[in-house]
Each structure stands twice: as structure tokens, then as C-alpha cells.
Amino acid sequence: MGHIKTFTKRLKEFYILKIYRYKFNINKHSQSFLSQYNSTASSNNLARYVVYSFWTGENKMSEDRKKCFDSMKNIDIPIKLITPNNIQEYVLDDHPLHEAYDYLSLVHKSDYLRCYFMHHYGGGYADIKYYDKKWHRSFSRLNKNSNKWCIGYNEINKNSVAPIGGTLGKELRKFYPKVIGNCSYIFKAKTAFTDEWINELHKRLDKNLDILKLHPGNTMGDNEGYPLKWTEILGDIFHPLCLKYSHRIIHDNNLKACFNISYR
């Protein structure tokens, strides 16, 4: 029975990705943030052959997390671990981190930085999880295709997309194979996708800045008074943009981490 369910799931994903000609219709989502942006940014840049990862606190990695970090050498691309000790080396003078950054939870700081780095630098991003495949071919696939802006693994299932309501949420769940997962991907810098991503992110941080100053986040952002929901500044923005720019995305499950191996 397990094999039948897996086959049925793969067949559905194939249908959505290859057969059904999905086309995002902005008129259906006039109430969402997607309609507020019409970026003209385009990128002829190649994705840098580097993979960024973030450890945003002063706390030490657990043994499981250290093992996962050690596994990232399997990607066979230079890994840059960004920490509080070296972050200022990467912050651009004309594009400082948002004022709210210092008040974010450690998890949301990572959410912020992956957007900042994918927009301004481009290249790969990877959660500190276990990886067992090389990424060279994935970088090459993206860089050889001038019409594509990013490459990532298919989101796992309809329950893995951001919990957005309304028409947009229904569309996300129905066409979840069009969405790429948030744990690892490769981007070209300064595309319309990343431009709209960082602008909406900053807009949401502007709105919450005063409350964040009063109630800064702890590690997970689950402390009393912290105003940001778990997916508010990443999945709630990133996943809808995947639908809007699905024609600019390459899907490649080679980039997926081994989720069955403990990383906490």
C-alpha cells in the first residue's frame, strides 16, 4: 500500500508540474501583497558558487547540529557560515540590515538573512541539516538557463506551505509542487523575485518595529508579547512569490536535505 500511495503522490506532482499549464493570475489575488509590487528588476547575474548558512545566536550548536554542519561538506561547494562574529563583513554600506533585525528571534534573524543574502549576493542557501548530495549540477542547471532565477526542491506536501487563508492559501495548497521549500535553494541576485521579497519583508518589519522594541524575540519567538508569527516574515512571503514567479523556477530535489536525520 505504501508503494501505491507514493506512486499516486508522484503522479499527482508530475501532473501539476508537467501537464497542467498553471499560470498565475494576479487579478485573483488583488487583496494580497503580490498585487502591490510590479518589480522591473531583472538579473543577468550568475549564481555565485557559494552556499550560505546562518547561526544567529551566541549559543553553541548541539552535537546533532554539529554533525549536520559537518555533513554540509557533501554539497561540495564552499560553505560560508554567517554568525554574529562575522555578519558585519557582509552587510553592505548602502543596504544596512533593517532596524528591527536586532529585536528579532534567532529563528527570524535567520529568516531575514536568507532574504538579504539571496537578494544582494545570490548563491546557495542551506539550513544546517544533513545533506548527502553534491550541488554542482544544480548550480550549473540554473546558470545555464538565462530565463530562470532560482532552483530548489519541491515543497513536500500541501501542509508544508505557509498557512495563508483565502484564495491565495487555497491556490498554494492545490499547486504546492510549484512551490520550492524554504530549507535550501540557489538564487541569482537582484531579480524581481528577491526584490519583491525583501521589500515586503521590510514593510512588515516597519509595521512591527515599535512592538519589537518593547518585546524582542527569544530563540524561537515564542515569548510573551513578541508580535511576529512563525511564518510571517518568510513562508508567508516566499511561498506566494513562488506561485507568482513559478515560470522562473527550476525544481530539483537534489537540493533537499535528509529530513529524517535529527538536527536539533
C-alpha positions as CSV (number, residue, x, y, z in Angstrom):
1,M,0.0,0.0,0.0
2,G,2.9,2.4,0.8
3,H,4.3,2.0,-2.7
4,I,0.9,2.7,-4.2
5,K,0.5,5.9,-2.1
6,T,4.0,7.1,-3.1
7,F,3.3,6.4,-6.8
8,T,0.0,8.2,-6.6
9,K,1.7,11.3,-5.0
10,R,4.4,11.4,-7.6
11,L,1.9,11.0,-10.4
12,K,-0.1,14.0,-9.0
13,E,3.1,16.1,-8.7
14,F,4.0,15.2,-12.3
15,Y,0.5,16.2,-13.4
16,I,0.7,19.6,-11.7
17,L,4.3,20.3,-12.8
18,K,4.4,18.9,-16.3
19,I,0.9,18.5,-17.7
20,Y,-1.3,21.2,-16.1
21,R,-0.3,24.5,-17.5
22,Y,-0.5,26.6,-14.4
23,K,-0.4,30.4,-14.9
24,F,-0.6,32.8,-12.0
25,N,-3.4,35.3,-12.4
26,I,-2.7,38.5,-10.4
27,N,-6.4,39.6,-10.7
28,K,-7.4,36.7,-8.5
29,H,-5.2,38.0,-5.7
30,S,-5.8,41.7,-5.8
31,Q,-6.1,41.8,-2.0
32,S,-2.7,40.2,-1.3
33,F,0.7,41.8,-1.2
34,L,1.5,40.3,-4.5
35,S,-0.5,42.9,-6.3
36,Q,1.3,45.8,-4.6
37,Y,4.6,45.1,-6.4
38,N,5.4,45.1,-10.1
39,S,9.2,45.0,-10.0
40,T,11.1,45.6,-13.1
41,A,14.3,44.2,-11.6
42,S,15.9,41.6,-13.8
43,S,19.2,39.7,-13.5
44,N,21.8,38.6,-15.9
45,N,23.9,37.6,-13.0
46,L,25.1,34.0,-12.5
47,A,24.5,32.5,-9.1
48,R,27.7,32.6,-7.1
49,Y,29.2,29.2,-6.3
50,V,28.9,29.6,-2.6
51,V,26.4,28.3,-0.1
52,Y,25.4,30.5,2.9
53,S,24.2,29.2,6.2
54,F,23.3,31.1,9.4
55,W,23.9,30.7,13.1
56,T,22.4,33.9,14.5
57,G,22.9,33.4,18.3
58,E,25.8,33.1,20.8
59,N,24.5,29.7,21.8
60,K,26.6,26.6,20.9
61,M,25.4,24.0,18.4
62,S,24.2,20.7,19.7
63,E,26.1,17.6,18.8
64,D,23.4,16.7,16.3
65,R,23.6,20.1,14.8
66,K,27.4,19.9,14.6
67,K,27.1,16.6,12.7
68,C,24.7,18.1,10.3
69,F,27.0,21.1,9.7
70,D,29.9,18.7,9.1
71,S,27.7,16.9,6.5
72,M,27.4,20.0,4.5
73,K,30.8,19.3,3.0
74,N,29.0,16.8,0.9
75,I,27.4,19.7,-1.0
76,D,31.0,20.1,-2.4
77,I,30.5,23.9,-2.7
78,P,32.3,26.4,-0.4
79,I,30.2,26.9,2.7
80,K,30.1,30.3,4.4
81,L,28.7,30.2,8.0
82,I,27.4,33.6,8.9
83,T,27.5,34.3,12.7
84,P,27.3,37.4,15.0
85,N,31.1,37.4,14.8
86,N,31.3,38.0,11.0
87,I,27.9,39.3,9.9
88,Q,29.2,42.9,9.6
89,E,31.7,41.7,7.0
90,Y,28.7,41.0,4.7
91,V,26.4,44.0,5.5
92,L,26.6,46.4,2.6
93,D,27.1,50.1,3.4
94,D,24.3,51.3,1.2
95,H,22.0,48.4,2.3
96,P,22.2,48.1,6.1
97,L,20.2,45.5,7.9
98,H,16.7,46.6,8.9
99,E,16.5,48.4,12.2
100,A,14.2,45.6,13.5
101,Y,16.9,42.9,13.0
102,D,18.4,43.2,16.5
103,Y,14.9,42.6,18.0
104,L,14.0,39.5,16.0
105,S,14.1,36.0,17.5
106,L,17.1,33.9,16.5
107,V,14.9,32.0,14.0
108,H,13.5,35.1,12.4
109,K,17.0,36.6,12.2
110,S,17.9,33.6,10.0
111,D,14.7,34.1,8.0
112,Y,15.8,37.7,7.4
113,L,19.3,36.9,6.5
114,R,18.5,34.4,3.8
115,C,16.4,37.0,2.1
116,Y,19.1,39.6,2.4
117,F,21.8,37.3,1.1
118,M,19.8,35.9,-1.8
119,H,18.8,39.4,-2.9
120,H,22.1,41.2,-2.6
121,Y,24.6,38.3,-3.1
122,G,22.8,35.4,-4.7
123,G,24.2,31.9,-4.5
124,G,23.0,29.0,-2.4
125,Y,21.3,28.9,1.0
126,A,21.1,25.8,3.2
127,D,19.6,25.2,6.7
128,I,22.1,23.4,9.0
129,K,20.7,20.0,8.3
130,Y,22.1,16.7,6.9
131,Y,23.0,16.7,3.2
132,D,24.3,13.8,1.2
133,K,24.4,15.1,-2.4
134,K,26.6,17.4,-4.4
135,W,25.2,20.7,-5.7
136,H,27.4,21.4,-8.7
137,R,24.9,20.1,-11.2
138,S,22.1,22.3,-9.7
139,F,24.2,25.4,-9.9
140,S,25.0,24.6,-13.5
141,R,21.4,24.0,-14.4
142,L,20.4,27.4,-13.0
143,N,23.3,29.3,-14.5
144,K,22.9,27.8,-18.0
145,N,19.2,29.0,-18.1
146,S,19.0,32.7,-18.5
147,N,15.2,32.7,-18.1
148,K,15.3,31.1,-14.6
149,W,16.0,32.9,-11.4
150,C,16.2,30.2,-8.8
151,I,16.3,26.4,-8.2
152,G,15.0,24.4,-5.3
153,Y,13.3,21.2,-4.2
154,N,9.5,20.7,-4.5
155,E,7.6,21.5,-1.3
156,I,6.9,18.3,0.4
157,N,3.1,18.4,0.6
158,K,0.1,20.8,0.8
159,N,0.5,21.1,4.6
160,S,4.1,22.3,4.2
161,V,3.2,25.6,2.6
162,A,2.6,28.7,4.6
163,P,-0.8,28.7,6.4
164,I,-2.3,31.5,4.5
165,G,-6.1,31.9,4.2
166,G,-8.3,32.9,1.4
167,T,-8.0,32.3,-2.3
168,L,-4.2,32.6,-2.2
169,G,-3.9,29.9,0.5
170,K,-6.2,27.5,-1.4
171,E,-4.1,28.0,-4.6
172,L,-0.9,27.4,-2.6
173,R,-2.2,24.1,-1.2
174,K,-3.6,23.0,-4.6
175,F,-0.4,23.7,-6.5
176,Y,2.1,23.0,-3.7
177,P,4.5,21.2,-6.1
178,K,5.0,24.5,-7.9
179,V,6.4,25.9,-4.7
180,I,10.0,25.3,-3.5
181,G,10.9,24.5,0.0
182,N,12.5,27.0,2.4
183,C,15.3,24.9,3.7
184,S,17.7,25.0,0.8
185,Y,17.9,26.6,-2.7
186,I,20.0,28.6,-5.1
187,F,19.2,32.2,-6.3
188,K,20.5,34.6,-8.8
189,A,20.9,38.0,-7.1
190,K,18.6,41.1,-7.6
191,T,15.8,39.5,-9.6
192,A,12.2,40.7,-9.4
193,F,11.5,37.7,-7.0
194,T,14.1,38.8,-4.5
195,D,13.3,42.5,-4.9
196,E,9.7,42.0,-4.0
197,W,10.7,39.5,-1.3
198,I,12.9,42.0,0.5
199,N,10.6,44.9,0.1
200,E,7.6,43.1,1.6
201,L,9.8,41.8,4.4
202,H,10.9,45.3,5.2
203,K,7.4,46.6,5.1
204,R,6.3,44.0,7.6
205,L,9.2,44.9,9.9
206,D,8.4,48.6,9.6
207,K,4.9,47.8,10.8
208,N,6.1,45.8,13.8
209,L,9.2,47.8,14.8
210,D,7.8,49.6,17.8
211,I,6.3,46.4,19.3
212,L,9.5,44.5,18.6
213,K,11.5,47.1,20.6
214,L,9.2,46.5,23.6
215,H,9.1,42.7,23.2
216,P,12.2,41.5,21.4
217,G,12.2,37.8,20.5
218,N,13.9,34.9,22.3
219,T,15.4,32.0,20.4
220,M,12.1,30.7,18.9
221,G,10.0,33.8,19.1
222,D,7.5,32.2,21.5
223,N,7.9,34.7,24.3
224,E,5.0,36.8,25.5
225,G,4.4,40.0,23.5
226,Y,6.6,39.0,20.6
227,P,4.4,40.2,17.6
228,L,5.6,38.1,14.7
229,K,4.0,34.7,13.8
230,W,6.3,31.8,12.9
231,T,5.9,32.1,9.1
232,E,5.1,35.8,8.9
233,I,8.4,37.1,7.5
234,L,9.4,34.1,5.5
235,G,6.9,31.5,4.3
236,D,4.0,33.9,4.1
237,I,6.0,36.0,1.7
238,F,8.3,33.4,0.0
239,H,5.7,30.8,-0.9
240,P,3.2,33.2,-2.6
241,L,6.1,34.6,-4.6
242,C,6.9,31.1,-5.8
243,L,3.5,30.9,-7.3
244,K,3.8,34.4,-8.9
245,Y,7.1,33.5,-10.4
246,S,6.7,29.8,-10.9
247,H,7.7,30.2,-14.6
248,R,11.1,31.4,-13.3
249,I,11.8,28.5,-11.0
250,I,13.6,25.2,-11.7
251,H,12.7,22.2,-9.4
252,D,15.5,20.0,-8.3
253,N,15.1,17.6,-5.4
254,N,18.8,17.0,-5.4
255,L,18.9,20.1,-3.1
256,K,16.7,18.6,-0.4
257,A,18.1,17.9,3.0
258,C,17.7,14.5,4.7
259,F,14.8,15.4,6.9
260,N,14.8,12.0,8.6
261,I,18.1,12.7,10.4
262,S,17.9,14.6,13.6
263,Y,19.3,18.2,13.6
264,R,18.1,19.6,16.9
